Every structure is written in C-alpha cells, then in structure tokens.
Amino acid sequence: MTRVIHTGDTHLGYRQYHLPERREDFLDAFRQVAEDAVEDDVDAVVHAGDLFHDRRPGLPDLLGTLDVLERLDGAGIPFLAIVGNHETKRDAQWLDLFEAMGLATRLGAEPVVIEDTAFYGLDFVPRSQREGLDYEFAPHDADHAALVSHGLFSPLVPDYGNVEWDAEEVLSEANQAFDAMLLGDEHAATREQIEGTWVTYCGSTERASASERDERGYNIVEFDEDGVHISRRGIETRDFVFIDLELGETEGFERVRDRLREHDLADAVVHVSLEGDGEDVSAARIEEFAADAGALVARVNDRREVSEDTDLDVAFADPDEAVRERVRDLGLSGAARDLDEMIRASKIADSNVADEAEDRVADLLEDPSAFDSAPDNDTETVADRMADDASTDGSAEDAEEATDGTTAEEPTPDPAEADGQQPPTAQGEDQASMEDYL
C-alpha cells in the first residue's frame, strides 16, 4: 500500500492585502501540511504545482520553504512536485534547485516509484502549446500509477471559457494507464471518477480569494489492492469572517455594525457584502469599526446601484467597479475582452503576464472573428463574473484575488527582458531574489 498527502496551490510569498501577516499565513499553512505528514508517517508529500505565488520569490520565502523541505527530508518523507503556472520560469525552475539540494524530486515522464505506486508529472503547459501535446511516459512495473498535473481540467472545473484541458482526453491519449490524476490550479477541492480513474483537485492550503469560503486543506490518497481511496483533511488557517447583508429601506450602518458584533473579529480577515434598498453606508466607517474590534483587515463590497444624484462616500472598491463598468460599456471584441480578463482579473502572476499575453494573442489570431465587436448584450467577461472578490479587496493589485492572479501596474519594459533575461528585481523586504544570485 502507498499512502501520500496530495497538496498544492500553497502560493508561498503571497502578500495578500499587501500584509506581511498574510505572507506568513501562507507559509504557516504549508508548514502545517508538512507537520501532518511527519506525524502520520505518510510515504510521500505530492505537490501539484504553484508552490510559490510568483516566479521570483523573495529570500524569506525561499528560506521558509527550505526549512519545511528539510523537515520532511529529516523525517525520510520524499517531496514530489511539479511546476505550476504562477512559478514557472523560462529556464531552470526553483524546483530544480531544491532537487539539486536533495530536498525534492521533480516529477516528469520517468516514473518515481514510492512503495508500490509509480508517480509521473506533467507541468503546467500554456494553452498555445497544448495542441498536439505528446502524452508519452516511460513504462513502470509498479502495482499502481498516478499522474500529477497543474491546470484547469474539464469536467471538474466549470467552463468559464478558460478550460481547455480535457481530463478524459489526457487519460485516453496517454500511453500509460493511471489509477489517479492528482491535480492543482483549482482552489476548490473536488473529485470525479473518469473511466475508472479518480481525478481530484486537492484545493489550496490558504484562502487566496474572498470566494474561497470553504475550509482549506489537502487530500490523503491511498493506493492498495482494492484501488484508490481519497479522503479530505482540513487545516487550521486565519479566520475569515463573511457578512452578507441585504439592507432594508431603513437599514444602514447600524445594521452592519450589529452583524459584525456577532463575530469575534480579533486577527480576522473581514469581508462585508451589501445588497438591498437600504441607506448609503460608508465603507471607511465599516472598516474602521472592524479595525477597532481587532480585525487584521476589512474589505467592503457595496453591490447596490446608486443614482447619479446621490452623494457618495468613496469606498476603496469604487475604482475597480468603475473600470469594470466602463469595460462592459465599450462593446469590445471577444479578443479584447479575453485579454482584459487575463491582464486585469485573471489567474496569472504579474511577472508572467507578458509571456501569457503573447501566447493568447497568437491563439486569437487564428480566429479573425474574435476581433469582431461584441453585441450590446454580450459584454460580460469571465472577469465580470468573478470580480466581486476583486472589488472587496480595494485596489488594482488586490483585484487579482477574484481568480488568484495579479493585476499590478504594468512595468516599463526592460532591455534584459527583451533578450529573454531576468533583470535583478527587489523582492519582499527590499531583498533581491535568490535567482539573481545564482
């Protein structure tokens, strides 16, 4: 029998809400997974990509990761992993460094056998490179086999127009039979059996978005003579308090305040969402009340329509909503809306946007109709459907949290980047990344 922890989407280094405390929270969650692995004496920890939130993690993130991997190595527990879309680089990956140090194994086309199970890896592959992808894997003589990959695979992930990988197609075209596909990228844990193969997402270990309300955790996967058994285990993370209110005509701040008083806000992340016909409410006043009650951070999303002659208290979320409204009114082509969704509110780390944009434009050029203007009733994008989270987080950079990407201001092109080189970049607390030193 083989018993492993299947985890992924740890997004180490993510300073959510621009707070160092949240950056530490993501590392603490990963550390908790490793401690559980040691306590349970599992046969391996299998990571399904996006170990880091960005391709240029800061030194504190790298050192924290090394500490966790050394803990696993000291307990004799292998760390098997692949590369996700957030952390992928043009050349050698950070995972290669950890492998060279003897602390990790990068999965690929060659089998890595743990007990009686062979593990293979398929890194994240950009959409433009997936057509004709060769699913050829070296043979094995183990009793079971599992493929670890990163991406949005149907039918497990709802199709918002960005699901191009078909799990059934991968399984049918692969030259090896797999008992399980262990996936990353989708932050909600889910599983489904496809033609006798269990396909499962482990979910993220921390909340990278206000839409991720369910408990965070990981999968425990067992391979034995009876097949594959998958169970879910939650982990303790920082409290998120969600207040969803539909205000009546005479209700306003006092109603919101009363609901907040029902919760322990100490050190919590607070999200307030307002609807209904109630009075205008100052977002700043709500945030101030939550802060006085000890909240780490508070965000307010007032979804109500406001008439033009209404005096407004400007909330931090207003600029994002104004941008979304303007984009909806422009009647952009499908191509333009696709690029807007990718850059402004998508799952792509800001350091990866240039490469992904180039791939996306190449795909769009194959379909000239994509550049036709959209009809008046067809201006909603994936970003619009998922932007509620972004508007709660209060800034253009925080808009990433709708889908776990980043939308920081586009940097000025650097000559080194044009040559395919990575220029030295300040990270974290004014520290250069280890990549700059290697």
N, C-alpha and C positions, 0 to 999 in steps of 0.2 A: 504494500500500500504506500502511496505517496500523498502527503498532506502539506499543502502550501497555503500561504497568505497571498491573495491576489489583491494588489493595491495599485494606485495610480493617481494622476492629476493632483499631486501634492503641491505643485506650484510654489516651490520654495523661493523666497526672496520677494514675494508679492507684498508691497506696502499698501494694502487696501486702505482706502480713505486717506492715503498719504501718512499713515500712522505706523511708527516703528513697532508698536504693540501688536498690530495685526501681522506684521512681518514675522515676529517671534511666534505668533499663534500658529502659523503655517508650519514652522519648524517643529513646534511642540507636538503637533498632530502627527507628523512623520515619525518623530521620536517615540510617540506612544505606540504606533504600529510596530516599530522595531522591538520595543519592550514586551509587547504582547507576543511577538514571535519567539523571543527568548524564553519567556515564561511558559509558553505552550510547547516549546521544543519542536517547532514545525520543521519540515525538511528543507524549505526554502522560502524566501520572500520574492515574489514575482511582481515587478513594477511595469505597468502598461503605458508608460510614457508621460511626458510633462512633469518630470521630476522637478525641473526649475520653471519659473514663470517666464523667464527671458533667456535668450541665448547668451547674454553677458551677465551672469550672476555676479554679485559683489563678493568680495573676500569673506565677509561674515557668513554669507550663505554657503559658500564652498566649505569653509571650515566647520560650520554646523553640520553639513552633510557628511563630511569626513568623519566627524565624531560619531554619527549614527551608524555609518557603514562599518566603522571599526568595532562598534559594539556588537553588531551582527557577526562580523568576522571572528571576534573573540569567542563567540558562542558556537562557532562552527556552522553558522547558517548562511548558505550561499545567497547572494543578492543577484537575481537575474533580471535584466531590464532591456527595454528598447527605447528609442528616441521619439519623442512626441513633437507636435508642430510648434509648440512655444519655444522649445530649447534647441531645435535643430540649427546647425551651422553649416556653412558651405564646405568646410573641411573636416578635420578631426573633431569629434564630439567630446563633451565633458565626460560622457560615459566611458570613452576610450581611456581617458586619464585615470579614472577610478579602476578600470580593468588593468591598466599597466601597473597600478599600485597593489594589485592582488585583492581589491576590495569589492569587485563587481564582475559580472560576466555579461557581455553584450550579446543578446540573442540574435540569431540570423538564420541562414539557410542550413547550417550544420546543426545537428541535434546536440543538445546538452541534456544528458540523462541524469535525472535525480531519482534515486531508488528505482522504481520500475516504470518511470514516465519520461518520455523524450520531449523537451521543450524547444520550440522554434520561435523565431522572431521576425516580424515584418514592421519596420519603422514606418512612421507617417510618410505618406507619399503625396506630393501636391497633386491636385486634381488634373492638371495638364499632363502629368506623367503616368496616369493610371491606365490609360487605354493601352491594351496590349501588354500589360504587366505580366511578367513570367512568374508564375507561382510554382517554381521548381525548388524542391527541398531534398537534401541528401537523405538516404534511407537510414533506418534505425532498426534495432532488434528489441526494443523495449515493449512492455505489455500495453502501454498507452502512449498517446501523443497529444500535445496541446500547442496551439498557435497563439502567440501573444502579439497583439497589434494595436494601433492607435489611429482612430478616425471615426467618422460618423457612418455607421453601417445600418442599412435597412435590413430587415423590417423593425429593428429595435428602436431606432431613433425616428421621431416624427419628421416627415419630409417638409421642411420649410424652404425647399429649393436649394439646399446646400448638402444634400445627402446623395453622394454619387457612388458610394461603395455598396455593393450588394453582398451580404454575408454568404448567401446561398451560392452565388456565382464563384466566390473565392473558394469555398469548400468543394465545389464541383470541379473547378479547374486545377486545383492543387494536385500534385502527383502523389501526395501522401494523405492518408486518411487521418482525421483528427477527431479525438473524443471531445475536445472542448476548444472554443475560441475565447481567450481571456483578453478583454478589450479595455481601452482607455479613451478618453476625449469627452464622452458624455458624462456629465457630473451627477446624473441621477442613476442610482443602481437599478439594474433591470436584467432580466434573463429570459431566454426563449430557446426552445429546442427546435433545431432545423435539421430535418432529415437524419435524426438520431444523434446529432451533435449539439451539445449545450453551448450556447453563445451567450456571454454575460458581460455586462459592464459592472465594475466594482464601485463606481461613483467616486467623488472627490473626498479628500480627508478633511477639508475645511470649506466653509461657505465662501466661494469666490463671487457670489452674486446674491442679491436680495431675493431672487426667485428660488434659491436653494433652501427651502424651509425644512425639508426632511432631515432627520438625524444623519450625521456624517458617519462614515465607517469604511469597511472593506469586506472582501469575500474570504471565506475559508473554503478551499476546494480540495476534495479528496478523490483520489483515483484508486479503485480496488477492483476485485473480481466481479463485483456487481455493477460496475460502471462509474459514473461521475456523480459526486454529491456536492452541492453548493449550498452553503449557509452564509448568513449575513451577521456581522458583528458591528455594533455601533461603538464610537469612541466619544469621549467627552471633549467638547470644544467650548469656546466662549459662547455665552448666551446671546442669542438674537431675540429681540422682542418685536413682534409684528402686531401693529394696531391697525386694523382695517375698519374704518367708520363710514357709515352713510349718515350724514348730518341732516336732521330735520330742519324745517324752516327757521325755527327759533334757536337752534343749537349752534354753538361755535366753540371758542377756545375752552370754555369751562367743561364742555363735554369731553373734549380731547384730554384735558388735564385729569378728569376723573378716571378715564380709562387708563391713563398712564400710571395713576396711583394704585391701580390693581396689581401692578407688577413690581418686582424687585429690579430696579434699573442699574444697580451697582455694577460697574465694569461691563455693562451690556452694550451691544450694538442695537440701536432702536430705529425701527422703520415705521413711519406713520403714513398711511394712505387714506386720503379723504375723498368722498363722493357725496352726492346728495344736493339738497337745496339750502343748506344751512348758511350761516353768516360767513363773511370773509374771515380767514384765520391767518395770522402772521406766522409763517414758517419759522422765522427767527425766534419768536416768542416760545414756540413749542420746543425748539432745540435748546433754548436757554433753560426752560423748565427741566428738561431731561438731563441736561448737564448738571444742574443744581442737585438733582437726585442721584448723581454719581455715574451717569451713563458715560461710556467711553466716547461714543459719538452718536449723534441722532441725525436722521435724514427725513424730510417730509416731502411727500408727493401729493399735491392737490390736483386731482384729476378733473375737477369741475370746470365747466365752461364759465368764463367771466365776460360780461358785456363790456363794450368798448368804453362806456362812460363810467365804469366802476373804478374807484380809486384803489390801486393795488399796493400791497406790501410786497416788494420784490423778494421772491424766495430764491435760494441758491439754485433751484432746479429750473427756473424760468428760462435761462439762455438755451439749455438743451431742448426744452419743449418748443421754443421759438424756432430753432433750427429744424426740428422735425416737421413742424407745421409748414414752414417755408418750403421744405423739400417736397412735401405732399402736394403743394400748390403749383409746383413748377411743371408738372406733366412730363417728367424726364423719361427718356427711353429706358427700356429694360436694362441695357448695358450700363447706363449712368446710375440707375438705382442699385444695380448689383455692386458697382464699385463703391457707391456711397455706403451701402450696408457693410461692405468689407472694411472700409477705412474708418468709418465713424463709429460703428457699434458692432463689430464682429469679434470672432474668437482669435484674432491674430495679434500677437505681441507687436508693439510698435516697431521694434527692431527688425521684424520680419515682413513688414508691410510692403516694402519696395519689391522684394522677390515675388511675393504673392500677387501683387498688382500686375507685375509683368506677365505672370502665368495666366491670370484672369483675363487680361486684355487679349492675349494670344488665343484663348478659348473663344472669346466673344467675336473675334474677327472671322471665325469660321461660320458664323451665323449673322449675315448682314441685317436680318430683320430685328435683331436685338437692339439696333440703334434707332429703330422707329420710335417716334414719340408715343408715350402711353396714352390710352384713352382717359377721359376725365374720371372714370370710375375704377381705374386700375392703377392707382398711385401708391398703394400700400406696399412697403418693403418688409423684409424679414426684420430689419431694424425697428420699423414701426411696431411690429407685433411684439417685439421683445424689449422695447425701450422703456417700459415702466420702471425697470430696475435702474436704468441709467439715470432717469430723472430724479430718483430718490437720492442719488449719490453726489449730486451737487456740483459737478464740474465736468469740463470736457474730458479730462483724463479719467475721471471716475465713470464716464459713460461706458467704459469697457465692461463694467460689471453686469451689463444686461446679458452678455454672452461670453464673459470670461476672456475678452481680448483687451486691447488697449487702443486708445484713440488720442494719444498725446499729440501736441502740436508737431507738425511735420518738420523735421530738422533741415537745415541748409545742407545741400549735397556736399560731400567731402570728396576731394580728388582720390583719396585712398580707396573709398568705397567704389568709385567708378572703375578702379583697377581690380576689384574683387578682393581688396584687402580690408581688414577691420581696423579703423583708427583707434588709438587709445581713447577710452571713454571713462569718465568718472562714474563710480557706482556707489550706491549706498551712502555711507557717511564719508563722502569725498574720497573714496578709495578706488583705485584702479582695479579692474578685474584681473583674475589670475591669468586669463587668456592673454593679456597684454604683456605678461612677464614670461610666457612660455615661448 
